[in-house]
């Protein structure tokens, strides 16, 4: 398909950009920002991790939104290859290769971060960050098809060897040299669920009930894995390489697998979409957009403030409002939205039903409620972006998100390996640091840096420079 799922790209881009933003928010002790500006389990003023604090904030949405968008992309990537005649064996091997390359990305990324080298980076450390970007560029750049494949492989292998030699000679804040245990945990989790999620989708095409059944077994493992003597505990604890794989990581399939179901729906709609003569009433799309956003905001407010009964009642009102708004719609596009809405309601209400389980919804340690609620909210966010991109055809308003979503690997490290090193080396970071005298000015500084990173990624995308694993 030539046409892209712009709404899905926008959701992925939104997740990455807000992930960068959340990492630039200042931790300024007593003068810190309100608690809902941080992870709920890292409350101000001391930001000491407290696993007993229930609730979620907007910061806690960015990772599951990214996982969900990754799962939704599997049907687009794999069905295209199946239609081109790729065998299942070849697709499995490609999935293994992708998982391996994501692990390498996680390792090289963390080993080249200036703040992994020093708590107070100097010019040398920032230069290492830029060198790390160049090494990763040589490995993950999508080279032109006209270039000799053996030459491309040679470049990637030499870059990989060069990276290992370089990182083994550096001194880090915790330990010296190249360590498998020093990796970017977010990318490491992605590598695990990307491998297992893609293989699960491959063997369960058009078999949603089997995918839901897999989640049921995953739930059984989650409940029984800590019971001594159980075979589920044996499988849960078994790992040939704990630095790379843990069964614990696979719990995020509670987000990825629902993402594949939505991806199937999205792919089918895009393949069958036609210009419909049925037009919705003028205000319906706008109201659907507003209500979808309100569902997300309302749940963040209710779950963070712990007004759980009020949160449930508010959800019922909002969900019923959406139901009656779209139930009589006849167009293909709104039929697509109805389908997404039904799944969003299912996952959201199921997650809220589990809210009291495991001490309340939490990102860390992640609870079952967290996986399910954030999955439902991700679908509502996808509906909102689709209204902009597919109904109003106003992609230009979210183009920055789309560009970053189409180039997620560059977007993910654009701040740590491009913007921050350049600002530090040129001295411009000192000017921006002057804004740290006030918490909200500090947030503005983080927003500026995040936008720099987003625009850099957008420039790469517009120049057709992509990274692929």
C-alpha positions, 0 to 999 in steps of 0.5 A: 500500500502506498498510503500510510496510516498517518494516525498510527504514525502520529500516535507513535510520534506522540509517544516518543516526543512526550517520552523525550519531554518527560525526560527533560522535566527538571527534578528541583526538590521542594520547588519541583513541579506538581506530582502529576508532572512526574511518574506517579511512583516518583513523587516530589519533592524528593522523587524517591521511588515508592512502589506503594503509591497508586495512580498514573500520570501523563508521563506513565502513558508514553511507554504503553502508547509506544508499545501499542503503536508497535503492536498495531504496526505488525499487520502492516509490516508482515502482511505486506511481506506475506503478499510479496511471497515471503515464507513463514520461516523467512518471516520468523528469521527476520523477526529474530534478526529484528529482535537481535538488532534491537538488543544491539541498539539498546546496548550501544545506545546506553553505552554511548549516552554521555550521562552513562559515562559521567554524572556531570558530562564534559566535552569528551563525553558529549563527543562520545555521544555524537560518535555513538550516533554515527556508529548507530547511523552506520548500522541502522541506516536504510541504505539505498537498494542500489548499493551493493548488499555485501558492501552494506553488510561490511559497513554494518559489521565494521561499525558494530565491531568499532563500537564494541572496541570503543565502548570497551575502552571507556569508563562508566559511572557504574562499572568499566567497559562494555557490559551486557547489563548496561542497556536501555531498558525501554528498547530491551523490553521492545526487543523482547515483545517485538520478537514474540508479538510478531511471531504470535501475530504471524500464527494467529492471523484472522484468529483473534480468539487465539490471541485473547487466549494467549493473554489468558495464559499470560494472566495465569503466569502472572498470578501463579509465577511466585508460587514455589514448586509450580511449573509456571514459576520454573518457566518464569524464572528460566532465562539463558541470558538474564541481561537480554531476556526475562519472562517478566518483559513478556507481560507487556504483551498485554498491550502489544497483542491488543495493539495487533488486533487494532492493527488488523482493523486499521489495515482492513479498513485502509485496504477497503476504504472508498470514497463514501457518499454518506456524510456525517453531521457536521458536529459529530466528528468534532464532538467525537474528537473532544470526547475521546480526549476527555476520556484520557484526561478524565482517567488520568485525573480520577486515577491519580487523585484516587477518586475511583468511584467518581472516575467510574461514573465519569467514564460511564457518562463519557462512554455512553455519550460517545456511543449515542453520538456514533451509533447511527453513523453510516459511513465506512470511516465511522464504522471503523471508529465504532469498531475501535470504540468497542475495543477501547471500551472493553480494555478500559473497563476491564482494566478499571475492574482490575484497578484494586488488584495488586494495590491499585494501578501503577506503572512501576511495578506495572500492574495488570490494570495499568496494561489494560487501562493504558491500552484502552486510552491508546485506542481513544488517542488513535481515534482522535488522531484519525479524526484529524488525519482521515476525516478532516484530512488535516495531516499538516496539523500533526505532521511533526508527530507523523514525521517522528512516528515514521522514524522512531529510532532516530526520534528516540535518541535525537535528544540524548545523542544529537541535541544535548551534545550540540548544545553542550559543545557550543555552550548554548546549554548554559543559556538554557540552564538559566531557565532552571531558576523556576520549575515552570521555566525549567519545564519550558526549557525541556519543551524547547529542547524536545521541540529541537529534537522533534524538528531534527527527526522531522528533517531526517524524515523529510530527507528520506533518511530512515533507520530500520532494525 
